[in-house]
Amino acid sequence: MPELKRLHADHAPAVLAFELANRAYFAASVSDRGDEYFERFADRHSALLAEQEAGISAFYVLVAEDGSVLGRFNLYDIEDGTADLGYRVAQHVAGRGVATATVRELCRLAAERHGLRTLRAAASHTNVASRKVLVKAGFVPVGPADPADLGGKPGTWYQCDLEHRP
């Protein structure tokens, strides 16, 4: 069974492999991270860990039994009981309910472990799969997202009230 784990330094090689293996797949629905992201991956990973340590964000990876990363699930801009959610799953597990189940689990952790009351997530209009995941996980549309938040694409902000989840 895959396990949702808090990001740590030892995850760096598996996260990089995940990002490289799925780069083209991700670029079809979200903006590409660019070559510099991969060239400076070690620095970026360290910066994420520092953000997490400071309590600004909480980063999670969905790890398969073989240690490979199946997905990344992030809570960022944590402030006043609210955070934004971002996630991506590997192409080979997409469409199997993995993202929905893991977003639901992260909602539980967001409330229990991080004391959050509200999560927000933006999805572009063209990212149908992500919009479906959010709705299935209990998020509701709350308004338009600025294209600047979505790599220049129009979209919608979704919100989940963690205090009133089933």
Residue pairs with C-beta under 8 A, 6 or more apart in sequence:
1 65
2 62
2 63
2 64
2 65
2 70
2 98
2 102
3 62
3 63
4 60
4 61
4 62
4 63
4 73
4 102
4 105
4 106
4 109
5 11
5 60
5 61
5 62
5 63
6 52
6 58
6 59
6 60
7 15
7 48
7 49
7 52
7 59
7 60
7 61
8 49
9 45
9 46
9 49
11 45
11 61
11 63
11 69
12 41
12 42
12 45
14 61
14 63
14 67
14 68
14 69
15 45
15 61
15 69
15 72
16 38
16 41
16 45
17 68
17 69
18 68
18 69
18 70
18 71
18 72
18 90
19 26
19 33
19 37
19 38
19 41
20 38
21 90
22 88
22 90
22 91
23 32
23 33
25 90
25 91
25 94
26 32
26 33
26 88
29 124
29 126
29 127
29 129
29 130
30 88
30 124
30 127
30 150
30 151
31 150
31 151
31 152
37 44
48 57
48 59
49 59
51 57
51 59
51 76
52 58
52 59
55 78
56 76
56 77
56 78
57 74
57 75
57 76
57 77
57 78
57 83
58 74
58 75
58 78
58 83
58 110
58 113
58 114
59 72
59 73
59 74
59 75
60 72
60 73
60 74
60 75
60 106
60 109
61 69
61 71
61 72
61 73
62 69
62 70
62 71
62 72
62 73
62 89
62 98
62 102
63 69
63 70
64 70
69 90
70 89
70 90
70 93
70 98
71 87
71 88
71 89
71 90
71 93
71 98
71 99
71 102
72 86
72 87
72 88
73 85
73 86
73 87
73 102
73 103
73 106
74 85
74 86
74 87
75 83
75 84
75 85
75 106
75 110
75 114
75 116
75 119
76 83
76 84
76 86
77 83
77 84
78 114
78 116
81 115
81 116
81 117
81 118
82 116
82 117
82 118
82 119
82 120
83 110
83 114
83 116
83 118
83 119
83 120
84 119
84 120
84 121
84 122
85 103
85 106
85 110
85 119
85 120
85 121
86 121
87 99
87 102
87 103
87 106
87 130
87 133
89 98
89 99
89 102
94 129
95 129
99 129
99 130
99 133
100 132
100 133
100 136
100 137
103 133
103 134
103 137
104 137
104 138
107 119
107 137
107 138
107 160
107 162
107 165
108 165
110 116
110 119
110 162
111 117
111 162
111 163
111 165
116 162
117 161
117 162
117 163
118 159
118 160
118 161
118 162
119 139
119 159
119 160
119 162
120 142
120 157
120 158
120 159
120 160
121 134
121 139
121 157
121 158
121 159
121 160
122 145
122 149
122 150
122 155
122 156
122 157
122 158
123 130
123 131
123 134
123 145
123 150
123 155
123 156
123 158
124 130
124 145
124 150
124 151
124 153
124 154
124 155
125 131
125 153
125 154
125 155
125 156
126 153
127 155
131 156
131 158
134 158
134 160
135 158
137 160
138 160
138 165
138 166
139 158
139 159
139 160
140 158
140 159
140 160
141 156
141 157
141 158
142 156
142 157
142 158
142 159
143 156
143 157
144 154
144 155
144 156
144 157
145 154
145 155
145 156
145 157
147 153
147 154
147 155
149 155
